[in-house]
Amino acid sequence: MKLFVVPTPIGNLEDITLRALRVLKEVDFVLSEDTRTTQNLLRHFDIEKNCYAYHIHNEHQQLENITRQIQNASSVALTSDAGTPCISDPGYLLVRECIKNNIKVECLPGATALIPALVNSGIPASSFKFYGFIPHKKGKETTLKRMSAAQETSIFYESPYRLLKTLEMMIPFFGEERPVAIARELTKIHEENFRGTLAEAITHFSNKTVKGEIVVIVGTPKDIKQTETTPLFE
């Protein structure tokens, strides 16, 4: 018995690995954050497999039952809607429970938004901290203040509906010249990579309707002098 944690593409279906496709074909069934999304992916690659819902709204209630099903199976795959499960997606509780019950867990390497966003940001990638989705109400200012003093690159996910407000809230803590990179819709047709200062980012995103999945990369105070004088975006 084994649980395979299987990353799925964050946009471009060509990013799925040959190994992921093989595992999805061989497992007894698939646990999906959204069965419709996973079934669309499976159909695209001509894979017929039963999918069962495992998401943030049922993971606590179904944990014992799902663990028992995995124990009675040869192998099972866990997927999220896009990217790698457990990274700002459901999965941690199940992985922990499988380990407790001596069920083998194997995570396949594959797609995740934060690493491509960091690598193409132009901001130092040797040391960084990932915050996932930061609080959008209580605790947000505290998180931003702590992030502003960090000595390593900071990364977080943000909703397109809150991006501009978050950037504006950052000004008192980070200052207008703090270098930022904002990756939007990575691997998709309308992918955009903004690179510049915090003030330039606010100007840029104030003049457009923001859509899609967003990753924000923030440099440290020592990176300010290395920031491009002109904002770069694609």
Phi, psi and omega in degrees: 000136184207144172253121174263125173268114190245111175292144176236158185304145178272358179182299182276116184296341178292348182278355177289146183269158176298323180294319178299318179297318179298315181297317180297329178286328189268335184292161179288321176199172184239133172266125189235141173296320175221112185298328180294317179297314181293321179295325176298319178295314181296318179297323180300327181255018176057044177249126176255117183205141176287135179241139179234143186289130172218104186217181187298336184272347180230000188297325179289314183292325186264358188303311182296316181296316181293321178300318179295321178296320179295322179297332181267004182247166175282312177202151183222145177252143174245126178230156170252181180300321180199144179085203185260125176307153180082340179267093186057029178216162178299156176145327185302314182300318181292317178300315180298318181292322178296317179299318179299327184261018177059032173268129180296137177237129179227121179259123177280143174287150180171203191295138169203145187284327191291325183289311176301322179297318179293313184298319182269010182282332187082005178257142184312133183246007183288333179213126182209162176233132181257126184258358184065216172275117179287158180304141178259359175225254182297128177094357183292313181297321179298318179295316180296320179297316178295320180295322184295333181265359183295148179262007176232162178301139180251140180229135173209158176266149178215149176286144177298334181283341182248356187304306184298317179298320179296314179301318179293323178292336182285334187308310182299333183266322186261333186085158185291335187267003181296131180288136177224155171228135182234116180258129183232134177057045180305136179072359182261175185301320184259034179302138178224135176234109178265138176222126181173207178266168178299318179297319180293326178295319179297316178298315183297312185276351173285338187258020180206160173275122185268128179226162171092180179281139187230136173240130179249127178247129183236127178283174179268170178304327182288347180273354187301316184292342183269357183292140176298144179285339179242132180296143179244132175206153183242000000 
